[in-house]
Amino acid sequence: MVDLKNWYSSKTIWGALVAIIASAMHFTGVDIVAADRSQIVDAIVNIAGALGGLLAVYGRVTAKSAIKPSS
């Protein structure tokens, strides 16, 4: 793997977290089918990406210094 990405952009990480939560929910009587898990993972990855973009814009708008151009 050559490309790098943030952890919150990884469907593998979110899929694992959703699987863990789904297993825990199964013990409480709530069952999530595999198709729903896939949709949940896609939604989480999209939301995390949007939040990352908003955070980047917020950081740039509230920054106290300018970005130095490369020479």
LOLUM-691852 format. One record per atom (N, C-alpha, C, O, CB): residue number from 1; residue in three letters; atom name; x, y, z. Coordinates in pm, 1 decimal, always signed. Glycine has a CB too. Example, Ala and Ser with C-alpha at 12.3 -4.5 7.8 and 13.67 -1.06 7.14 Angstrom:
BEGIN
   pos   code   site          X          Y          Z
     1    Ala      N    +1319.0     -569.0     +780.0
     1    Ala     CA    +1230.0     -450.0     +780.0
     1    Ala      C    +1320.0     -330.0     +780.0
     1    Ala      O    +1423.6     -331.9     +846.5
     1    Ala     CB    +1130.8     -447.3     +904.6
     2    Ser      N    +1285.0     -225.0     +708.0
     2    Ser     CA    +1367.0     -106.0     +714.0
     2    Ser      C    +1290.0       +3.0     +787.0
     2    Ser      O    +1340.9     +113.8     +803.9
     2    Ser     CB    +1408.4      -59.8     +572.5
//
This chain:
BEGIN
   pos   code   site          X          Y          Z
     1    Met      N      +83.8     -118.3       +0.0
     1    Met     CA       +0.0       +0.0       +0.0
     1    Met      C      +87.8     +123.9       +0.0
     1    Met      O     +178.9     +137.4      +81.6
     1    Met     CB      -95.0       +0.2     +121.0
     2    Val      N      +59.1     +213.0      -91.8
     2    Val     CA     +136.0     +335.8     -103.2
     2    Val      C      +55.4     +454.4      -52.0
     2    Val      O     +110.3     +543.3      +13.2
     2    Val     CB     +178.8     +359.1     -248.2
     3    Asp      N      -73.8     +456.4      -80.9
     3    Asp     CA     -158.5     +568.5      -40.7
     3    Asp      C     -185.6     +565.0     +108.8
     3    Asp      O     -202.4     +458.3     +168.0
     3    Asp     CB     -290.4     +566.6     -118.1
     4    Leu      N     -189.7     +683.2     +168.7
     4    Leu     CA     -221.7     +696.4     +310.3
     4    Leu      C     -355.2     +768.1     +323.3
     4    Leu      O     -389.8     +853.2     +241.4
     4    Leu     CB     -109.5     +773.0     +386.7
     5    Lys      N     -429.7     +732.6     +427.4
     5    Lys     CA     -555.6     +801.0     +453.9
     5    Lys      C     -575.2     +805.7     +604.4
     5    Lys      O     -509.3     +734.1     +679.8
     5    Lys     CB     -675.9     +730.0     +383.2
     6    Asn      N     -666.1     +890.2     +645.8
     6    Asn     CA     -698.2     +900.7     +788.1
     6    Asn      C     -772.9     +775.9     +832.8
     6    Asn      O     -839.3     +710.1     +752.7
     6    Asn     CB     -782.3    +1027.7     +816.8
     7    Trp      N     -761.5     +743.9     +961.7
     7    Trp     CA     -826.7     +623.9    +1013.7
     7    Trp      C     -977.0     +629.8     +994.0
     7    Trp      O    -1040.2     +527.1     +969.2
     7    Trp     CB     -794.5     +605.5    +1161.2
     8    Tyr      N    -1035.0     +748.2    +1004.7
     8    Tyr     CA    -1180.4     +758.9     +993.3
     8    Tyr      C    -1229.6     +744.3     +849.6
     8    Tyr      O    -1350.3     +738.8     +826.0
     8    Tyr     CB    -1226.4     +891.4    +1049.0
     9    Ser      N    -1138.5     +738.0     +754.4
     9    Ser     CA    -1177.0     +714.2     +615.3
     9    Ser      C    -1173.5     +566.9     +578.0
     9    Ser      O    -1204.0     +530.6     +464.4
     9    Ser     CB    -1086.6     +791.5     +522.8
    10    Ser      N    -1136.7     +482.7     +672.2
    10    Ser     CA    -1120.6     +340.5     +645.9
    10    Ser      C    -1251.6     +264.3     +669.3
    10    Ser      O    -1304.5     +261.9     +780.4
    10    Ser     CB    -1009.4     +282.9     +734.0
    11    Lys      N    -1302.0     +203.0     +563.4
    11    Lys     CA    -1422.4     +121.7     +578.0
    11    Lys      C    -1394.0       -2.3     +661.8
    11    Lys      O    -1484.4      -55.0     +726.6
    11    Lys     CB    -1477.1      +81.3     +440.5
    12    Thr      N    -1270.3      -49.2     +661.3
    12    Thr     CA    -1234.8     -165.6     +742.7
    12    Thr      C    -1249.6     -133.4     +891.2
    12    Thr      O    -1306.9     -212.1     +966.5
    12    Thr     CB    -1090.6     -211.5     +712.1
    13    Ile      N    -1198.4      -18.6     +933.0
    13    Ile     CA    -1208.8      +22.3    +1073.6
    13    Ile      C    -1355.2      +37.8    +1113.1
    13    Ile      O    -1397.9      -15.2    +1215.6
    13    Ile     CB    -1132.2     +154.5    +1098.1
    14    Trp      N    -1432.3     +110.4    +1031.9
    14    Trp     CA    -1573.3     +131.9    +1064.6
    14    Trp      C    -1652.4       +1.4    +1058.2
    14    Trp      O    -1742.6      -21.0    +1138.8
    14    Trp     CB    -1634.6     +234.9     +969.6
    15    Gly      N    -1618.7      -83.5     +962.9
    15    Gly     CA    -1686.3     -213.1     +955.0
    15    Gly      C    -1662.1     -296.2    +1079.5
    15    Gly      O    -1753.4     -361.0    +1130.5
    15    Gly     CB    -1640.0     -289.6     +832.2
    16    Ala      N    -1538.6     -294.3    +1128.4
    16    Ala     CA    -1506.1     -368.2    +1250.6
    16    Ala      C    -1581.4     -310.2    +1370.1
    16    Ala      O    -1635.0     -384.6    +1452.1
    16    Ala     CB    -1354.2     -365.2    +1276.8
    17    Leu      N    -1585.2     -177.7    +1379.6
    17    Leu     CA    -1657.4     -115.0    +1491.3
    17    Leu      C    -1807.0     -145.6    +1486.5
    17    Leu      O    -1868.4     -175.1    +1589.0
    17    Leu     CB    -1635.8      +36.5    +1489.9
    18    Val      N    -1864.6     -138.4    +1367.1
    18    Val     CA    -2007.1     -170.4    +1352.9
    18    Val      C    -2032.4     -316.8    +1386.6
    18    Val      O    -2133.1     -348.6    +1449.8
    18    Val     CB    -2055.9     -139.5    +1209.7
    19    Ala      N    -1943.2     -406.3    +1345.8
    19    Ala     CA    -1959.3     -548.7    +1378.4
    19    Ala      C    -1953.9     -570.9    +1529.5
    19    Ala      O    -2031.6     -649.5    +1583.8
    19    Ala     CB    -1850.2     -632.7    +1308.7
    20    Ile      N    -1862.9     -502.0    +1596.6
    20    Ile     CA    -1852.2     -514.1    +1742.5
    20    Ile      C    -1978.8     -461.4    +1808.9
    20    Ile      O    -2032.7     -524.6    +1899.8
    20    Ile     CB    -1728.2     -437.7    +1795.0
    21    Ile      N    -2026.0     -346.1    +1763.6
    21    Ile     CA    -2148.0     -287.7    +1821.4
    21    Ile      C    -2268.2     -376.0    +1791.1
    21    Ile      O    -2353.7     -395.6    +1877.4
    21    Ile     CB    -2171.7     -144.8    +1766.9
    22    Ala      N    -2275.7     -429.9    +1668.1
    22    Ala     CA    -2387.8     -518.1    +1632.4
    22    Ala      C    -2387.8     -643.1    +1719.8
    22    Ala      O    -2493.8     -690.4    +1760.8
    22    Ala     CB    -2380.6     -557.7    +1483.3
    23    Ser      N    -2268.8     -696.8    +1748.4
    23    Ser     CA    -2260.2     -814.6    +1835.7
    23    Ser      C    -2306.4     -781.4    +1976.3
    23    Ser      O    -2377.7     -859.5    +2039.3
    23    Ser     CB    -2116.9     -868.8    +1839.3
    24    Ala      N    -2265.5     -665.1    +2025.2
    24    Ala     CA    -2307.5     -622.8    +2158.5
    24    Ala      C    -2458.7     -599.4    +2162.6
    24    Ala      O    -2524.3     -632.5    +2261.3
    24    Ala     CB    -2232.5     -494.9    +2200.4
    25    Met      N    -2513.4     -542.5    +2055.6
    25    Met     CA    -2657.3     -517.4    +2050.7
    25    Met      C    -2735.9     -647.9    +2043.5
    25    Met      O    -2847.5     -656.3    +2094.6
    25    Met     CB    -2691.9     -428.7    +1930.8
    26    His      N    -2678.1     -749.0    +1980.4
    26    His     CA    -2743.5     -879.2    +1970.9
    26    His      C    -2770.8     -935.9    +2109.8
    26    His      O    -2873.1    -1000.7    +2132.0
    26    His     CB    -2657.4     -977.0    +1889.3
    27    Phe      N    -2679.8     -911.6    +2202.4
    27    Phe     CA    -2698.8     -958.9    +2340.1
    27    Phe      C    -2815.2     -888.7    +2408.4
    27    Phe      O    -2874.6     -943.7    +2501.2
    27    Phe     CB    -2571.4     -937.8    +2421.3
    28    Thr      N    -2848.6     -768.0    +2364.0
    28    Thr     CA    -2960.7     -695.1    +2423.8
    28    Thr      C    -3091.9     -721.2    +2351.0
    28    Thr      O    -3196.0     -667.2    +2388.4
    28    Thr     CB    -2931.7     -546.3    +2424.3
    29    Gly      N    -3086.7     -804.9    +2246.0
    29    Gly     CA    -3208.3     -840.7    +2174.8
    29    Gly      C    -3230.3     -764.0    +2045.9
    29    Gly      O    -3329.7     -787.6    +1977.1
    29    Gly     CB    -3324.3     -820.2    +2263.0
    30    Val      N    -3140.2     -672.6    +2011.0
    30    Val     CA    -3150.9     -596.8    +1886.7
    30    Val      C    -3060.7     -663.8    +1784.4
    30    Val      O    -2942.5     -685.8    +1810.8
    30    Val     CB    -3111.9     -445.8    +1907.0
    31    Asp      N    -3116.0     -696.9    +1666.6
    31    Asp     CA    -3038.2     -766.1    +1565.0
    31    Asp      C    -3023.9     -678.2    +1441.3
    31    Asp      O    -3122.2     -622.5    +1392.4
    31    Asp     CB    -3103.7     -900.6    +1528.5
    32    Ile      N    -2901.4     -665.8    +1391.1
    32    Ile     CA    -2872.8     -587.3    +1271.1
    32    Ile      C    -2825.3     -683.8    +1163.9
    32    Ile      O    -2725.9     -754.1    +1182.5
    32    Ile     CB    -2765.6     -475.3    +1298.7
    33    Val      N    -2895.7     -687.5    +1052.1
    33    Val     CA    -2858.6     -779.0     +943.8
    33    Val      C    -2738.0     -723.8     +867.0
    33    Val      O    -2706.5     -605.2     +876.6
    33    Val     CB    -2978.4     -801.3     +847.7
    34    Ala      N    -2671.5     -810.4     +791.2
    34    Ala     CA    -2548.0     -772.8     +720.8
    34    Ala      C    -2568.7     -656.8     +624.3
    34    Ala      O    -2482.5     -569.7     +613.3
    34    Ala     CB    -2493.2     -892.1     +645.0
    35    Ala      N    -2682.1     -654.4     +554.2
    35    Ala     CA    -2708.6     -545.9     +458.5
    35    Ala      C    -2716.9     -411.9     +531.0
    35    Ala      O    -2666.7     -311.0     +481.5
    35    Ala     CB    -2839.7     -572.6     +380.4
    36    Asp      N    -2779.7     -410.8     +647.2
    36    Asp     CA    -2788.2     -288.0     +725.5
    36    Asp      C    -2650.5     -245.2     +774.8
    36    Asp      O    -2620.4     -125.9     +778.6
    36    Asp     CB    -2883.2     -306.7     +844.0
    37    Arg      N    -2567.0     -341.2     +812.3
    37    Arg     CA    -2430.8     -308.6     +857.7
    37    Arg      C    -2353.6     -237.6     +748.7
    37    Arg      O    -2282.7     -140.5     +775.5
    37    Arg     CB    -2355.7     -435.5     +900.6
    38    Ser      N    -2366.8     -285.2     +625.5
    38    Ser     CA    -2296.6     -223.0     +512.5
    38    Ser      C    -2342.9      -79.2     +493.0
    38    Ser      O    -2261.3      +10.2     +470.4
    38    Ser     CB    -2319.4     -303.9     +383.2
    39    Gln      N    -2472.4      -57.1     +501.7
    39    Gln     CA    -2525.1      +78.4     +486.1
    39    Gln      C    -2481.5     +168.2     +601.1
    39    Gln      O    -2453.9     +286.3     +580.3
    39    Gln     CB    -2677.6      +75.4     +477.1
    40    Ile      N    -2475.0     +113.7     +720.9
    40    Ile     CA    -2430.3     +191.1     +836.6
    40    Ile      C    -2284.9     +232.8     +817.8
    40    Ile      O    -2249.0     +347.9     +842.7
    40    Ile     CB    -2446.9     +109.5     +967.2
    41    Val      N    -2200.9     +138.6     +773.5
    41    Val     CA    -2058.7     +169.5     +750.8
    41    Val      C    -2044.7     +279.0     +645.1
    41    Val      O    -1968.2     +373.5     +664.1
    41    Val     CB    -1981.0      +42.3     +706.9
    42    Asp      N    -2117.4     +267.3     +534.2
    42    Asp     CA    -2110.5     +370.1     +429.4
    42    Asp      C    -2152.7     +506.5     +483.5
    42    Asp      O    -2089.4     +607.7     +453.2
    42    Asp     CB    -2199.5     +331.2     +310.0
    43    Ala      N    -2257.5     +509.4     +561.9
    43    Ala     CA    -2305.0     +635.8     +618.2
    43    Ala      C    -2201.5     +695.4     +714.1
    43    Ala      O    -2177.8     +816.2     +711.6
    43    Ala     CB    -2439.0     +614.9     +691.1
    44    Ile      N    -2140.7     +613.3     +797.0
    44    Ile     CA    -2041.0     +662.3     +892.6
    44    Ile      C    -1920.1     +718.7     +819.4
    44    Ile      O    -1869.9     +825.1     +855.6
    44    Ile     CB    -1997.3     +549.7     +988.4
    45    Val      N    -1872.9     +648.6     +716.8
    45    Val     CA    -1756.8     +695.7     +640.2
    45    Val      C    -1789.9     +829.3     +572.0
    45    Val      O    -1706.2     +919.5     +569.8
    45    Val     CB    -1714.0     +589.4     +534.1
    46    Asn      N    -1909.2     +842.4     +517.4
    46    Asn     CA    -1949.5     +968.1     +453.5
    46    Asn      C    -1958.9    +1081.4     +555.0
    46    Asn      O    -1913.5    +1192.7     +528.3
    46    Asn     CB    -2083.8     +951.0     +382.0
    47    Ile      N    -2017.2    +1054.0     +669.9
    47    Ile     CA    -2028.7    +1155.9     +774.3
    47    Ile      C    -1891.0    +1195.9     +826.0
    47    Ile      O    -1864.3    +1314.6     +844.8
    47    Ile     CB    -2116.1    +1104.9     +890.1
    48    Ala      N    -1803.3    +1098.3     +849.2
    48    Ala     CA    -1668.2    +1127.9     +897.7
    48    Ala      C    -1592.0    +1212.4     +796.8
    48    Ala      O    -1520.1    +1304.7     +835.1
    48    Ala     CB    -1591.5     +997.9     +926.4
    49    Gly      N    -1606.8    +1182.0     +668.1
    49    Gly     CA    -1541.3    +1262.1     +564.8
    49    Gly      C    -1592.8    +1405.6     +563.5
    49    Gly      O    -1515.0    +1500.2     +551.8
    49    Gly     CB    -1561.8    +1198.5     +428.1
    50    Ala      N    -1722.8    +1420.9     +575.3
    50    Ala     CA    -1782.6    +1554.5     +577.7
    50    Ala      C    -1736.7    +1632.3     +700.9
    50    Ala      O    -1705.3    +1750.9     +691.4
    50    Ala     CB    -1936.3    +1544.8     +575.3
    51    Leu      N    -1732.8    +1566.3     +815.6
    51    Leu     CA    -1686.1    +1633.0     +937.4
    51    Leu      C    -1539.2    +1672.7     +925.0
    51    Leu      O    -1499.9    +1779.9     +971.2
    51    Leu     CB    -1706.0    +1541.9    +1059.5
    52    Gly      N    -1459.1    +1588.3     +864.0
    52    Gly     CA    -1318.5    +1621.7     +841.6
    52    Gly      C    -1304.3    +1744.8     +753.4
    52    Gly      O    -1221.5    +1831.7     +780.7
    52    Gly     CB    -1245.1    +1503.6     +778.4
    53    Gly      N    -1384.3    +1752.8     +648.3
    53    Gly     CA    -1382.4    +1870.1     +560.7
    53    Gly      C    -1425.5    +1996.3     +633.4
    53    Gly      O    -1363.8    +2101.7     +617.7
    53    Gly     CB    -1472.1    +1847.3     +440.8
    54    Leu      N    -1531.5    +1986.0     +712.9
    54    Leu     CA    -1578.3    +2101.2     +789.6
    54    Leu      C    -1473.3    +2146.9     +890.4
    54    Leu      O    -1453.0    +2266.8     +909.9
    54    Leu     CB    -1708.9    +2067.6     +861.6
    55    Leu      N    -1407.2    +2051.5     +953.9
    55    Leu     CA    -1301.9    +2084.6    +1050.0
    55    Leu      C    -1185.5    +2155.1     +980.4
    55    Leu      O    -1129.1    +2249.7    +1035.5
    55    Leu     CB    -1252.1    +1957.5    +1121.4
    56    Ala      N    -1149.2    +2110.9     +861.3
    56    Ala     CA    -1041.6    +2174.8     +785.5
    56    Ala      C    -1078.0    +2319.0     +750.7
    56    Ala      O     -995.2    +2409.0     +765.0
    56    Ala     CB    -1011.6    +2095.3     +657.3
    57    Val      N    -1200.9    +2341.2     +705.2
    57    Val     CA    -1245.1    +2476.5     +671.4
    57    Val      C    -1247.7    +2563.1     +796.9
    57    Val      O    -1201.0    +2677.0     +794.6
    57    Val     CB    -1384.7    +2473.8     +604.6
    58    Tyr      N    -1301.4    +2510.7     +905.3
    58    Tyr     CA    -1305.2    +2585.0    +1031.9
    58    Tyr      C    -1164.2    +2621.9    +1076.9
    58    Tyr      O    -1139.7    +2734.9    +1119.1
    58    Tyr     CB    -1375.9    +2502.2    +1141.3
    59    Gly      N    -1072.9    +2527.9    +1068.1
    59    Gly     CA     -934.9    +2553.9    +1107.6
    59    Gly      C     -871.2    +2663.9    +1024.6
    59    Gly      O     -798.7    +2748.2    +1077.4
    59    Gly     CB     -853.0    +2427.9    +1096.1
    60    Arg      N     -898.1    +2663.3     +894.9
    60    Arg     CA     -840.5    +2766.2     +807.7
    60    Arg      C     -902.9    +2902.4     +835.2
    60    Arg      O     -832.7    +3003.6     +835.1
    60    Arg     CB     -859.9    +2728.5     +660.2
    61    Val      N    -1033.0    +2906.2     +858.6
    61    Val     CA    -1101.9    +3032.9     +882.6
    61    Val      C    -1059.2    +3093.8    +1015.4
    61    Val      O    -1047.1    +3215.9    +1024.8
    61    Val     CB    -1253.6    +3012.7     +880.3
    62    Thr      N    -1036.6    +3014.3    +1116.3
    62    Thr     CA    -1001.8    +3064.5    +1248.5
    62    Thr      C     -850.3    +3073.2    +1270.4
    62    Thr      O     -806.5    +3110.8    +1379.2
    62    Thr     CB    -1063.7    +2976.1    +1354.4
    63    Ala      N     -770.6    +3039.7    +1170.6
    63    Ala     CA     -625.1    +3043.3    +1184.6
    63    Ala      C     -576.2    +3186.1    +1207.1
    63    Ala      O     -635.4    +3281.8    +1157.4
    63    Ala     CB     -557.8    +2983.3    +1060.2
    64    Lys      N     -468.7    +3198.9    +1281.8
    64    Lys     CA     -412.9    +3329.6    +1314.2
    64    Lys      C     -300.7    +3372.5    +1219.4
    64    Lys      O     -257.2    +3487.6    +1222.7
    64    Lys     CB     -361.6    +3328.6    +1455.5
    65    Ser      N     -254.1    +3280.2    +1135.1
    65    Ser     CA     -147.1    +3314.4    +1041.5
    65    Ser      C     -178.0    +3257.3     +903.2
    65    Ser      O     -254.4    +3162.0     +887.7
    65    Ser     CB      -11.0    +3261.6    +1092.5
    66    Ala      N     -115.8    +3319.3     +804.5
    66    Ala     CA     -137.5    +3277.4     +665.9
    66    Ala      C      -56.9    +3152.3     +634.6
    66    Ala      O      +38.9    +3119.1     +704.3
    66    Ala     CB     -100.1    +3390.2     +568.6
    67    Ile      N      -97.2    +3084.2     +529.2
    67    Ile     CA      -23.8    +2966.6     +481.2
    67    Ile      C      +94.1    +3018.4     +398.4
    67    Ile      O      +76.7    +3100.8     +308.6
    67    Ile     CB     -117.2    +2869.4     +395.7
    68    Lys      N     +213.9    +2969.1     +429.8
    68    Lys     CA     +334.1    +3011.8     +358.3
    68    Lys      C     +342.4    +2937.7     +226.1
    68    Lys      O     +335.2    +2814.9     +222.9
    68    Lys     CB     +461.7    +2987.0     +443.2
    69    Pro      N     +357.8    +3012.4     +115.8
    69    Pro     CA     +372.7    +2945.4      -13.4
    69    Pro      C     +506.5    +2873.0      -20.4
    69    Pro      O     +605.5    +2918.5      +36.8
    69    Pro     CB     +360.6    +3046.7     -129.0
    70    Ser      N     +508.8    +2761.0      -90.1
    70    Ser     CA     +634.0    +2687.6     -105.0
    70    Ser      C     +725.7    +2760.3     -200.9
    70    Ser      O     +680.2    +2823.7     -296.1
    70    Ser     CB     +608.1    +2544.6     -153.9
    71    Ser      N     +856.5    +2750.9     -174.9
    71    Ser     CA     +950.0    +2822.7     -261.4
    71    Ser      C    +1025.5    +2731.6     -353.7
    71    Ser      O    +1107.9    +2778.1     -432.5
    71    Ser     CB    +1046.8    +2900.5     -179.5
//
